[in-house]
Amino acid sequence: MSNNVLLEKWVDGNPFIVALEKLKLTELELMSKLAERDDLQDGFCGAPAFIRRIGLSKKFFVPPEYSFELYERIYHLMVVGYLNRHPKSDDYDKYLHDINAGKQSIKNVPKPPSFLDAGTAMLMLGRSGHGKTKEVDKILSFLELKNHFHPPSEETGWRRVPQVLWIKVFIKSTSSKRPFLLSILNAIDEKLGSNLASRLPSATVGDEIIYVIKMCRMVGLGMIVVDDVQFVLNASKTKDAKKLTNEFLEDLYNDLGIPMFFIGTPEVTDLFAEKNQPEQTERRLISDGLFRVKDYASDSVTWKELVKATMLNFLGLKRDWLTDELESILFYYCDGNVSKLKRLTEFLLVQKEKLTKANLPESIYRAHCETHIRSESIKPKLKIRSSDVQHQQNEKPVEDIVTKKAAEPLPLDPKSQARHERVKALLEQDMEVE
């Protein structure tokens, strides 16, 4: 049996999956659609600084190498979630029209049937400033239906079946359960132009959850994206039953039967991998795996393109200024972080001092210092020897300033230096005692 025949057997005319198949992109199509590069237009680097600043913040996106893998993972989540939800064998969606028309009370709508493994969940984990949210938003924009309803057909039981492929909600540290549930309904209302959120009953959390489940099933919801999941609270440490906790997310996921895609920073590991945390919570909330967004390496194709674009197209530096040494300096101060590189570039765009080849390292360091609020985030200044400057002026090859064995070693960061001094003091005390 061929893969296509097997897939057709599983799909069995499910219009939800058929709609997804029509939206599927190849890797080449996706990467070309993801990129936003107004900076490549002729004359852009000669435009006024305020124009280049707008282009940097609004119209500049270089898709990372993992984009297509992430796109396929999200697509897979939605397909798997739809395999067990087939509208031609389930007339549950018909209630939506009756409710909107005022013909049916929500209380009279039966609770949706439970699904066996209807949905899966995945966690996208990466440091703040790596562009996770923007990357996911752009990918989701290519998984969007222009018409949110399937026309009546034999596959839909001759009903006009609604479908919302995905919604996105956020978690904040002060959020409680009801506002979170309301945000789900508001997101659905925004897609359909409906008014479901206003009908959320003021009842127990259990009744509110049942109502949300009903609404999500009625509109054929394909996936819920939850951003900033690191702000959810730990149930074992939170006594307030109204607060949004990791266990609440697990219960909601189990009851919904709809795929959930979580986005968070490394702090999430403290929440889901804590010693006293039930293993089942971690297993269920990443049942489809963990997608780690790693820091860019200095030789990464994407990082090199980002540096090239920000330095040449936005700052308008001469091409011969972009040496290996300058790239190493930028990587040292930015840690391969996209957000830090863009902040540094924007600071240099608005400074009054004109950039020259000689003052560029000092200007970059000043920009690094001025774009960090916390002093501990500021890295020690790189020491460039006068001989290195002479090499620059003569346009001779320069060794990597970050990795070379310089005459003067690079200073330790403040925390390491303080720890070193404490250890040294303790050793001296021991010696005195002896």
LOFILUM-569011 format. One record per residue (C-alpha): residue in one letter; x, y, z. Coordinates in pm, whole numbers, padded with zeros to 5 digits, always signed. Example, Ala and Ser with C-alpha at 12.3 -4.5 7.8 and 13.67 -1.06 7.14 Angstrom:
2
a+01230-00450+00780
s+01367-00106+00714
END
This chain:
434
m+00000+00000+00000
s+00149+00334-00104
n+00192+00618+00142
n-00066+00828-00047
v-00327+00553-00032
l-00257+00500+00337
l-00288+00873+00407
e-00617+00887+00211
k-00746+00601+00421
w-00659+00785+00742
v-00797+01118+00618
d-01119+00959+00481
g-01232+01282+00318
n-01179+01494+00630
p-01217+01849+00491
f-01007+01995+00774
i-00699+01800+00661
v-00780+01859+00294
a-00776+02234+00364
l-00434+02201+00529
e-00295+02005+00234
k-00390+02288-00002
l-00186+02532+00208
k+00130+02318+00225
l+00449+02492+00111
t+00780+02351-00011
e+01100+02455+00164
l+01191+02693-00118
e+00846+02854-00111
l+00851+02893+00266
m+01198+03046+00288
s+01123+03295+00010
k+00799+03400+00179
l+00955+03431+00525
a+01232+03674+00432
e+01165+04047+00471
r+01452+04246+00322
d+01370+04604+00232
d+01736+04672+00307
l+01827+04504-00024
q+01652+04769-00228
d+01872+05004-00429
g+01962+05318-00239
f+01838+05191+00097
c+02172+05244+00277
g+02168+05606+00158
a+01823+05675+00300
p+01782+05896+00611
a+01861+05727+00942
f+01497+05735+01061
i+01391+05543+00747
r+01658+05280+00806
r+01549+05251+01171
i+01192+05179+01062
g+01320+04923+00813
l+01526+04757+01086
s+01238+04721+01330
k+00949+04655+01090
k+01075+04517+00760
f+01383+04312+00839
f+01374+03937+00892
v+01632+03677+00793
p+01479+03328+00831
p+01698+03091+01034
e+01813+02756+00900
y+01561+02564+01114
s+01255+02742+00967
f+01132+02460+00744
e+01178+02198+01018
l+00970+02412+01255
y+00707+02466+00985
e+00673+02090+00927
r+00649+02022+01301
i+00363+02275+01338
y+00191+02134+01028
h+00221+01781+01171
l+00066+01891+01501
m-00242+02020+01325
v-00282+01718+01096
v-00259+01471+01384
g-00510+01677+01581
y-00760+01661+01295
l-00729+01287+01228
n-00971+01203+01509
r-01204+01497+01448
h-01413+01430+01141
p-01712+01660+01082
k-01912+01419+00864
s-01939+01175+01156
d-01994+01439+01424
d-02269+01704+01398
y-02148+01897+01702
d-02065+02206+01497
k-02436+02269+01420
y-02485+02423+01765
l-02267+02722+01681
h-02524+02865+01441
d-02810+02803+01685
i-02623+02979+01966
n-02534+03284+01755
a-02896+03303+01637
g-03023+03282+01997
k-03212+02959+01925
q-03010+02744+02164
s-02886+02793+02520
i-02524+02705+02584
k-02629+02511+02894
n-02836+02277+02676
v-02543+02199+02447
p-02399+01860+02552
k-02036+01836+02653
p-01823+01727+02357
p-01725+01360+02345
s-01377+01269+02462
f-01115+01191+02200
l-00845+00929+02224
d-00509+01093+02149
a-00678+01362+01941
g-00406+01619+02000
t-00040+01649+02077
a+00176+01921+02231
m+00518+02067+02165
l+00743+02316+02343
m+00964+02559+02152
l+01246+02661+02384
g+01495+02941+02325
r+01657+03247+02481
s+01476+03578+02479
g+01566+03788+02178
h+01620+03504+01933
g+01307+03588+01733
k+01095+03287+01836
t+00768+03480+01845
k+00820+03654+01511
e+00929+03329+01347
v+00619+03143+01468
d+00387+03432+01376
k+00520+03440+01021
i+00488+03061+00983
l+00132+03067+01117
s+00041+03339+00867
f+00096+03081+00590
l-00141+02839+00763
e-00441+03067+00748
l-00771+03020+00564
k-00915+03310+00366
n-01262+03160+00409
h-01314+03021+00758
f-01600+02795+00650
h-01610+02476+00445
p-01900+02489+00198
p-02170+02224+00240
s-02068+01890+00090
e-02112+01518+00138
e-01796+01514+00355
t-01944+01773+00593
g-02286+01614+00614
w-02415+01896+00392
r-02345+02151+00663
r-02145+02476+00639
v-01869+02372+00881
p-01664+02649+01046
q-01290+02610+01089
v-01026+02814+01268
l-00686+02662+01194
w-00510+02822+01491
i-00531+03088+01760
k-00255+03243+01969
v-00272+03351+02334
f-00020+03482+02587
i+00051+03406+02951
k+00146+03676+03200
s+00273+03618+03553
t-00034+03780+03711
s-00295+03604+03496
s-00560+03383+03649
k-00756+03104+03487
r-01065+03298+03376
p-00874+03572+03185
f-00673+03301+03013
l-00989+03116+02907
l-01138+03445+02790
s-00829+03512+02577
i-00895+03184+02393
l-01252+03286+02314
n-01148+03640+02217
a-00897+03496+01971
i-01171+03282+01813
d-01407+03581+01796
e-01140+03782+01619
k-01110+03515+01350
l-01483+03453+01295
g-01633+03787+01385
s-01841+03605+01646
n-01928+03703+02003
l-01849+03389+02204
a-01640+03554+02479
s-01929+03766+02604
r-02127+03450+02679
l-01866+03290+02907
p-02067+03209+03222
s-01962+03339+03562
a-01943+02995+03716
t-01690+02750+03852
v-01363+02698+03669
g-01488+02355+03565
d-01798+02499+03397
e-01589+02768+03229
i-01353+02505+03090
i-01647+02300+02954
y-01780+02611+02780
v-01441+02682+02620
i-01413+02320+02507
k-01755+02342+02343
m-01663+02658+02156
c-01324+02523+02040
r-01488+02208+01906
m-01766+02401+01733
v-01523+02607+01526
g-01298+02312+01434
l-00998+02471+01608
g-00675+02322+01475
m-00419+02435+01733
i-00370+02669+02031
v-00037+02852+02047
v+00060+02963+02399
d+00341+03220+02410
d+00549+03322+02715
v+00469+02993+02886
q+00759+03056+03128
f+00525+03292+03318
v+00285+03013+03416
l+00298+02932+03788
n+00401+02611+03961
a+00100+02433+04110
s+00305+02278+04391
k+00411+02627+04508
t+00093+02823+04433
k-00191+02795+04684
d-00435+03026+04503
a-00672+02798+04310
k-00759+03079+04066
k-00404+03123+03942
l-00286+02985+03611
t-00060+02686+03679
n+00124+02415+03488
e-00119+02150+03613
f-00413+02359+03488
l-00256+02368+03141
e-00218+01990+03154
d-00584+01940+03249
l-00700+02182+02979
y-00488+02004+02718
n-00625+01663+02817
d-00988+01782+02808
l-00961+01985+02485
g-00818+01712+02268
i-00668+01989+02050
p-00294+02031+01978
m-00114+02294+02185
f+00213+02461+02087
f+00404+02627+02372
i+00673+02893+02333
g+00905+02978+02620
t+01250+03071+02746
p+01488+02834+02933
e+01315+02924+03262
v+01044+02678+03156
t+01274+02391+03253
d+01255+02507+03616
l+00878+02477+03592
f+00829+02145+03414
a+01145+01961+03515
e+01147+02042+03885
k+01234+01759+04123
n+00883+01738+04274
q+00702+01791+03944
p+00498+01488+03828
e+00668+01330+03529
q+00336+01294+03347
t+00297+01673+03327
e+00627+01712+03147
r+00551+01412+02923
r+00205+01532+02821
l+00295+01895+02760
i+00575+01798+02521
s+00422+01478+02385
d+00533+01572+02034
g+00879+01669+02145
l+01096+01964+02238
f+01212+02211+01973
r+01527+02384+02097
v+01634+02711+01938
k+02010+02719+01987
d+02227+03029+02002
y+02374+03130+01669
a+02736+03027+01620
s+02984+03283+01488
d+03016+03088+01162
s+02639+03037+01119
v+02515+03131+00773
t+02219+03318+00924
w+02433+03508+01176
k+02682+03611+00909
e+02398+03738+00692
l+02251+03934+00985
v+02588+04098+01058
k+02645+04176+00692
a+02299+04331+00655
t+02310+04542+00972
m+02662+04672+00919
l+02655+04735+00544
n+02291+04802+00453
f+02166+04974+00769
l+02481+05146+00899
g+02625+05200+00552
l+02978+05087+00642
k+03227+05028+00365
r+03255+04664+00266
d+03627+04642+00348
w+03550+04745+00709
l+03359+04421+00766
t+03665+04216+00858
d+03684+03889+01047
e+03795+04091+01348
l+03487+04315+01337
e+03262+04011+01305
s+03433+03860+01610
i+03384+04180+01810
l+03012+04187+01726
f+02968+03822+01815
y+03145+03877+02149
y+02921+04167+02251
c+02596+04022+02110
d+02639+03653+02202
g+02488+03557+01868
n+02158+03711+01981
v+01946+03876+01709
s+01776+04122+01942
k+02108+04245+02084
l+02251+04294+01736
k+01948+04496+01625
r+01955+04713+01941
l+02323+04779+01894
t+02268+04871+01528
e+01982+05107+01610
f+02192+05285+01873
l+02470+05340+01619
l+02213+05473+01372
v+02107+05757+01604
q+02442+05853+01755
k+02578+06191+01642
e+02941+06083+01605
k+03026+05976+01253
l+03150+05619+01228
t+03502+05570+01102
k+03718+05264+01068
a+03930+05385+01360
n+03646+05462+01607
l+03422+05169+01510
p+03535+04926+01788
e+03490+05194+02054
s+03148+05293+01915
i+03034+04931+01917
y+03141+04891+02280
r+02958+05209+02381
a+02647+05088+02200
h+02675+04756+02385
c+02690+04934+02721
e+02404+05173+02645
t+02166+04900+02532
h+02179+04697+02857
i+01987+04798+03168
r+02153+04553+03405
s+02520+04618+03469
e+02593+04246+03500
s+02482+04204+03138
i+02759+04436+03017
k+03064+04246+02900
p+03419+04363+02976
k+03565+04578+02704
l+03786+04400+02455
k+04140+04532+02458
i+04275+04603+02111
r+04649+04653+02088
s+04788+04945+01890
s+04955+04698+01658
d+04611+04561+01572
v+04494+04909+01472
q+04801+04947+01251
h+04716+04614+01084
q+04366+04749+01015
q+04502+05062+00848
n+04741+04857+00632
e+04452+04620+00542
k+04654+04315+00645
p+04494+03995+00781
v+04405+04026+01147
e+04374+03733+01386
d+04046+03670+01563
i+04058+03906+01863
v+03826+03686+02065
t+04009+03356+02027
k+04373+03455+01976
k+04629+03427+02253
a+04681+03798+02313
a+04965+03943+02516
e+04706+04064+02765
p+04438+03804+02857
l+04074+03905+02825
p+03930+04021+03159
l+03689+03797+03347
d+03327+03899+03363
p+03231+04075+03693
k+03067+03768+03850
s+03363+03540+03773
q+03606+03805+03896
a+03419+03843+04226
r+03409+03467+04275
h+03782+03446+04200
e+03857+03712+04462
r+03648+03532+04728
v+03827+03203+04665
k+04164+03377+04679
a+04073+03544+05012
l+03962+03213+05162
l+04285+03044+05056
e+04488+03322+05217
q+04291+03280+05543
d+04362+02907+05543
m+04730+02972+05497
e+04733+03218+05790
v+04564+02964+06018
e+04824+02707+05937
END
